[in-house]
Amino acid sequence: MNTTQLRQLDNAHVWHPFTPMLEHGREDIPVIVSGDRFHLIDTDGRRYLDGVSSLWCNVHGHRVLEIDKAIREQLGQIAHSTLLGLDNVPSIRLAAALVRRLPAGLTRVFYSDNGSTAVEAALKIAYQYYRQRRTRPENRELFVSLSGAYHGDTVGSVSVGGIDLFHGIYGGLLFKTLKVPSPASYRLPPGHTPQSWEAHCLAELERVFAAYRGKIAGFVIEPIVQGAAGILVHPPGWLTRIRELTRAEDVLLIADEVATGFGRTGTFLACEQEQVVPDLLCLSKGITGGYMPLAATVATEEIYDAFLDEPAEAKTFFHGHTYTGNPLACAAALASLELFEQSGVLGNVRDISALMARRLTELSDHPHVGDIRQKGTMVGIELVRDRADKSPYAATERLGHRVVLAARQRGVIIRPLGDVIVLMPAPAMPAGLVDELCSATFQAIRDVCGSA
Ligand SMILES: *Cc1c(COP(=O)(O)O)cnc(C)c1O
């Protein structure tokens, strides 16, 4: 089938995620047919640098020998069998390997398929934990989360999310949660400095914890970096304070490391940057090196213990998915973890992070670059109509989208968050390619917004 035929069938039958389909039908989107380490190749043979790790999940590149081999070997054994009433080899080996690599205390691995389900499971575990814990069982029905937070698209994970657009559309379906302001804000309310804003956010959190004492089951947070909010980076020490507060208030800390995990921020987990150990940890995107859908919700012994009793007591975690612990995905994840040990991925992240930080200074005087945010390989470049008053472009200008199209002309695939241009090279991408990614993206920004 040629590209035109494939596009016709796509337009006839495929409903794309987060995509205005009317516009999609008017644009000639590349049809990807293969990958070659850090490049994507389309049906017309064009090569594109994969500038956002195939939506934040690819780690070591595409068609990595070690991961390909692990999947093929597992395929020679079995592709799938259930974890309901049966064990399988890769899911056992992966759980043990993960626990070895995670902060001490996180020992119980509950598998699911994607980031949203990892969060969904964490919410239900937290809720049930308080009802069933041996000392002081309680009914706690509230969760606290940050404004602008993104935790996925299922109803529970949207409920704890803080993106106004989604709450506007799906509000009637969602359960009640408590929102506190995020300390990472480019547009501060009048009269605030970053320091006074951070103090205000902490005070707000303390107020909410006090007002709802005994009613809050968990505080859900993307540690260090709020990804989908526009790559917002929290001030140093914020996560530590959250850990202290949640511990003092007896509220579970649920760390959603779906985006930040597996090296993206410079450490294996973002939590490690402040030596914070959450009570529940959500992992997905990078867990298989970006190869297959898999997620894990990892709990402490204390939480797990609340679910241990005779079947008749009905303390079981009544939750699970058909493909829970899928052997092919677990085999890919094991191979990816081994590559973390062997190939110096985290060292490469340090090098390419420093390189991007250097290159990004080229944009610091551009009249339409309002803010540049970076943590490790996660970069957000916020484009504004007016740098001085931080006023945004009109949504109808589709500026971020136009920059992405210009970048594609220059052989680079990126995807924006509104008018925030996101760069997220795979943690293992070599410096030379990261340099190319910066050049093409900066040039695309100049193509669309004018040169400084
Ligand atoms: C992507 C993301 C999710 C949702 O993961 P899916 O696999 O898309 O369901 C949840 N939390 C964070 C922080 C994410 O970036």
The ligand as an SDF file (V2000), in Angstrom:
LIG
                    3D

 15 15  0  0  0  0  0  0  0  0999 V2000
    1.6970   10.3150   30.3940 C   0  0  0  0  0  0  0  0  0  0  0  0
    1.4110   10.4680   31.8400 C   0  0  0  0  0  0  0  0  0  0  0  0
    0.4030    9.7270   32.4700 C   0  0  0  0  0  0  0  0  0  0  0  0
   -0.5500    8.8420   31.6960 C   0  0  0  0  0  0  0  0  0  0  0  0
    0.0810    7.7830   31.0870 O   0  0  0  0  0  0  0  0  0  0  0  0
   -0.6600    7.0060   29.8920 P   0  0  0  0  0  0  0  0  0  0  0  0
    0.2400    5.8530   29.6200 O   0  0  0  0  0  0  0  0  0  0  0  0
   -0.7440    7.9760   28.7590 O   0  0  0  0  0  0  0  0  0  0  0  0
   -1.9900    6.6040   30.3960 O   0  0  0  0  0  0  0  0  0  0  0  0
    0.2530    9.8360   33.8270 C   0  0  0  0  0  0  0  0  0  0  0  0
    1.0450   10.6570   34.5500 N   0  0  0  0  0  0  0  0  0  0  0  0
    2.0170   11.3900   33.9830 C   0  0  0  0  0  0  0  0  0  0  0  0
    2.8750   12.2300   34.8420 C   0  0  0  0  0  0  0  0  0  0  0  0
    2.2180   11.3350   32.6100 C   0  0  0  0  0  0  0  0  0  0  0  0
    3.1520   12.1110   32.0330 O   0  0  0  0  0  0  0  0  0  0  0  0
  1  2  1  0
  2  3  1  0
  2 14  2  0
  3  4  1  0
  3 10  2  0
  4  5  1  0
  5  6  1  0
  6  7  2  0
  6  8  1  0
  6  9  1  0
 10 11  1  0
 11 12  2  0
 12 13  1  0
 12 14  1  0
 14 15  1  0
M  END
$$$$
